[in-house]
């Protein structure tokens, strides 16, 4: 993504993703991954002003979904995912599936 301020969060997310792949059953790796995904997505969605909405909301939605795949009960990720999907439902084309 073309927002340099996101680079540290992207790196933390990539590290957490690698740790989760290396240790998929480790509770700490799962928690770190979900937290990294949420923080990255939330910053993309609410803080980044260098990304177009079409980019930021799709990217955030994907990250929230990935976090929920690891922890389906994560309320903050679920809330944000639902909010983005609700907005997409009002638009032509509907909710992105990827």
Rosetta blueprint (number, residue, H / E / L):
1 X L
2 X L
3 X L
4 X H
5 X H
6 X H
7 X H
8 X H
9 X H
10 X H
11 X H
12 X H
13 X H
14 X H
15 X H
16 X H
17 X H
18 X H
19 X H
20 X H
21 X H
22 X H
23 X L
24 X L
25 X L
26 X L
27 X H
28 X H
29 X H
30 X H
31 X H
32 X H
33 X H
34 X H
35 X H
36 X H
37 X H
38 X H
39 X H
40 X H
41 X H
42 X H
43 X H
44 X H
45 X H
46 X H
47 X L
48 X L
49 X L
50 X L
51 X L
52 X L
53 X H
54 X H
55 X H
56 X H
57 X H
58 X H
59 X H
60 X H
61 X H
62 X H
63 X H
64 X H
65 X H
66 X H
67 X H
68 X H
69 X H
70 X H
71 X L
72 X L
73 X L
74 X L
75 X H
76 X H
77 X H
78 X H
79 X H
80 X H
81 X H
82 X H
83 X H
84 X H
85 X H
86 X H
87 X H
88 X H
89 X H
90 X L
91 X L
92 X L
93 X L
94 X L
95 X L
96 X L
97 X L
98 X L
